Amino acid sequence: MLRFLLNANISHETAQFLNSLGCDAKTATQFGLGSAEDSKIAEKAIKEKRILVTFDLDFGEIFYFSKEAELWIIILKLHNQTVESVNKHLKGLLDSKILEDKKLKNTLMIVSEGSIKVRRKP
């Protein structure tokens, strides 16, 4: 089962949507991290073994400077950031089966309209 941690800038409706698809999705707010620093949210994702989903491009820097091998971040770089658009793009990721690749534990994915960029650390 895929486990997600949605940053505070992602709607709780997206968590509900992912849960309805059989995922285990929680929001940063549910962990009491609604206004926490990005590094604390990343630490929680690592501890909980969850894929971090965010709109915040700063998480790209956290990824590149992190020494943790278990950090997996999806940055949504979408012009349309409505719940419907976010859910559509995440459903597309789920349908593509790319998230089932267990080798992606140390990965940054940037999802935009029409493309998915994958960056892995050795």
C-alpha positions in Angstrom: 0.0 0.0 0.0 1.3 3.4 -0.9 1.6 5.8 2.0 1.5 9.6 1.4 2.1 12.7 3.6 0.5 15.7 2.0 2.0 19.0 2.8 -0.2 21.7 4.3 -0.6 23.3 0.9 -2.4 20.2 -0.5 -6.1 19.9 0.3 -7.5 17.3 2.8 -9.9 16.5 0.0 -6.9 15.0 -1.9 -6.1 12.9 1.1 -9.7 11.6 1.1 -9.4 10.9 -2.6 -6.2 9.0 -2.3 -7.6 7.0 0.6 -10.7 6.1 -1.5 -8.2 4.6 -4.1 -6.8 2.3 -1.4 -3.8 4.4 -0.4 -2.9 5.5 3.1 -2.8 9.3 2.9 -2.5 11.8 5.8 -2.0 15.5 5.8 0.7 17.4 7.6 -2.1 19.0 9.7 -3.2 15.5 10.9 0.3 15.1 12.3 0.2 18.6 13.9 2.6 19.9 11.3 0.3 22.4 9.5 2.7 25.3 10.1 5.9 23.3 10.7 9.2 24.0 8.9 9.8 22.1 5.7 12.6 20.1 7.3 10.2 18.8 10.1 7.7 17.7 7.5 10.5 15.9 5.5 11.6 14.2 8.8 8.1 13.0 9.5 7.8 11.6 5.9 11.0 9.7 6.5 10.0 8.4 9.9 6.5 7.4 8.7 7.9 5.9 5.4 5.5 8.1 3.4 5.8 9.8 0.0 5.8 13.5 0.6 3.5 15.4 -1.8 3.7 19.2 -2.1 3.5 22.3 -4.3 6.5 23.8 -2.5 9.6 23.9 -4.7 11.8 24.3 -1.7 11.5 20.6 -1.0 13.8 20.1 -4.0 16.6 21.6 -2.0 15.8 19.5 1.0 15.9 16.5 -1.2 19.3 17.3 -2.8 20.9 18.2 0.5 19.4 15.3 2.5 21.6 12.4 3.4 18.6 10.2 4.1 18.1 7.3 1.7 14.4 7.0 2.4 13.2 10.4 1.3 10.7 10.4 -1.6 9.1 13.7 -2.7 6.6 14.5 -5.3 6.5 18.2 -6.2 3.4 19.2 -8.1 4.3 22.0 -10.5 0.9 22.6 -11.8 -0.6 25.8 -13.3 -4.0 24.6 -12.2 -3.8 23.8 -8.5 -7.4 23.0 -7.9 -8.3 19.8 -6.0 -9.7 18.3 -9.2 -6.5 19.0 -11.1 -4.3 17.6 -8.3 -6.4 14.5 -8.0 -6.3 13.9 -11.7 -2.5 14.1 -11.8 -2.0 11.9 -8.8 -4.4 9.4 -10.2 -2.4 9.4 -13.4 0.7 8.7 -11.4 -1.0 5.8 -9.6 -2.4 4.4 -12.9 1.1 4.6 -14.5 2.4 2.2 -11.8 5.6 4.2 -11.5 5.0 4.6 -7.8 5.2 0.9 -7.3 8.9 0.8 -8.2 10.6 0.0 -4.8 13.9 1.4 -6.1 12.4 4.9 -6.0 12.9 5.3 -2.2 15.4 8.1 -2.7 13.6 10.0 -5.4 12.3 13.5 -6.3 9.5 13.5 -8.8 8.3 16.8 -10.4 4.9 16.4 -11.9 3.6 19.0 -14.3 1.0 19.1 -17.0 2.1 16.5 -19.5 5.3 15.4 -17.9 6.9 13.6 -15.0 10.6 14.2 -14.2 12.3 11.7 -12.0 15.6 12.5 -10.1 17.3 9.9 -8.1 20.2 10.1 -5.7 22.8 7.3 -5.9 
